[in-house]
Amino acid sequence: MFQLSPAAATELLAVFERGENEGLSLRVAARLDADGELAFGMGFDEQREGDMPLLLDGVEVLIAQPSQPLLAEAMLDFVEVEPGRFGFVFVPQESENPSPASDASGACGDGGCGRCGG
């Protein structure tokens, strides 16, 4: 099952406590690129039909049906990605190398759309 690290949960709860994205949940998404690499994204969104809602450490998380098998064993973490700069990373089960994701502003991993389609 998809997981949040304690650091990611703490950071996301802080975002919600600041009143940002009121009434929305965290949407996480994944897809396979043409070269077979997993691409991850995240943003704030409303629940849609087919979403799997999760409550993880007080954070409401949504995963659309197409992303569910790709995220089944993944974890979202919040780490120091370079000295003095922190960010969210997805850690897939089969990889020890985290992939950079979006920051807490709600931008998707590579699109900056704020609403990941899953």
C-alpha positions as CSV (number, residue, x, y, z in Angstrom):
1,M,0.0,0.0,0.0
2,F,1.1,3.6,-0.7
3,Q,2.8,5.2,2.2
4,L,3.9,8.6,3.5
5,S,7.1,8.9,5.4
6,P,6.8,10.7,8.8
7,A,8.7,13.7,7.3
8,A,6.3,13.9,4.3
9,A,3.2,13.7,6.5
10,T,4.6,16.4,8.8
11,E,5.3,18.8,5.9
12,L,2.0,18.1,4.2
13,L,0.0,18.7,7.5
14,A,1.9,22.0,7.9
15,V,0.8,23.0,4.3
16,F,-2.8,22.2,5.2
17,E,-2.6,24.0,8.6
18,R,-1.5,27.2,6.8
19,G,-4.9,27.1,5.1
20,E,-3.5,26.4,1.6
21,N,-5.6,24.2,-0.6
22,E,-8.6,24.2,1.8
23,G,-11.1,21.5,1.0
24,L,-8.7,19.6,-1.2
25,S,-6.8,16.4,-0.8
26,L,-3.3,15.4,-1.9
27,R,-3.5,13.6,-5.3
28,V,-0.5,11.4,-6.1
29,A,0.0,10.0,-9.6
30,A,2.3,7.8,-11.6
31,R,2.6,6.7,-15.2
32,L,5.0,4.7,-17.3
33,D,6.9,6.8,-19.9
34,A,7.5,5.5,-23.4
35,D,11.0,4.3,-22.3
36,G,9.5,2.3,-19.4
37,E,10.5,4.7,-16.7
38,L,8.1,5.7,-13.9
39,A,7.1,9.3,-13.8
40,F,5.5,10.7,-10.6
41,G,3.4,13.7,-9.8
42,M,1.5,15.3,-7.0
43,G,-0.9,18.1,-6.5
44,F,-4.0,19.2,-4.6
45,D,-7.4,18.1,-6.0
46,E,-11.0,17.0,-5.2
47,Q,-12.0,13.4,-5.1
48,R,-13.3,11.9,-8.4
49,E,-15.1,8.7,-9.3
50,G,-12.6,5.7,-9.2
51,D,-10.2,7.4,-6.8
52,M,-8.8,5.4,-4.0
53,P,-9.0,7.7,-0.9
54,L,-6.5,7.0,1.9
55,L,-6.0,8.7,5.2
56,L,-2.3,8.4,6.0
57,D,-1.0,10.0,9.2
58,G,-3.8,12.6,9.1
59,V,-3.3,13.4,5.4
60,E,-6.1,12.7,2.9
61,V,-4.5,11.1,-0.2
62,L,-6.2,10.4,-3.5
63,I,-4.9,7.9,-6.1
64,A,-6.7,7.5,-9.5
65,Q,-7.4,4.0,-10.8
66,P,-4.6,4.1,-13.5
67,S,-2.0,5.0,-10.9
68,Q,-3.0,2.6,-8.2
69,P,-0.9,-0.4,-9.3
70,L,2.1,1.8,-10.0
71,L,1.9,3.4,-6.5
72,A,0.9,0.3,-4.6
73,E,4.3,-0.1,-2.9
74,A,5.7,3.4,-3.3
75,M,6.4,5.9,-0.6
76,L,6.3,9.7,-0.7
77,D,9.2,11.2,1.4
78,F,10.4,14.7,2.2
79,V,14.1,15.0,2.2
80,E,17.1,17.3,1.7
81,V,17.5,17.0,-2.1
82,E,20.6,19.3,-2.1
83,P,22.3,21.2,0.7
84,G,19.7,23.6,2.2
85,R,16.9,22.6,-0.2
86,F,14.2,20.2,0.8
87,G,11.6,18.6,-1.4
88,F,9.2,15.7,-1.9
89,V,10.5,12.5,-3.6
90,F,8.7,9.3,-4.6
91,V,10.5,6.1,-3.6
92,P,9.3,3.2,-5.6
93,Q,9.5,-0.3,-4.1
94,E,12.0,-1.6,-6.7
95,S,14.3,1.4,-6.6
96,E,16.6,2.9,-4.0
97,N,17.0,6.0,-6.0
98,P,14.2,8.6,-5.2
99,S,12.8,10.6,-8.1
100,P,12.3,14.3,-7.5
101,A,8.6,15.3,-7.4
102,S,6.8,18.6,-6.9
103,D,7.2,20.9,-4.0
104,A,4.4,21.7,-1.5
105,S,3.0,24.4,-3.8
106,G,0.8,21.9,-5.5
107,A,2.6,21.8,-8.8
108,C,2.7,18.4,-10.6
109,G,6.1,16.7,-11.0
110,D,6.8,18.2,-14.4
111,G,3.7,20.2,-15.5
112,G,3.1,22.8,-12.8
113,C,-0.6,22.3,-13.3
114,G,-1.7,22.0,-9.7
115,R,-4.2,19.3,-10.5
116,C,-2.7,15.9,-11.4
117,G,-5.0,13.9,-13.6
118,G,-3.7,10.6,-12.3
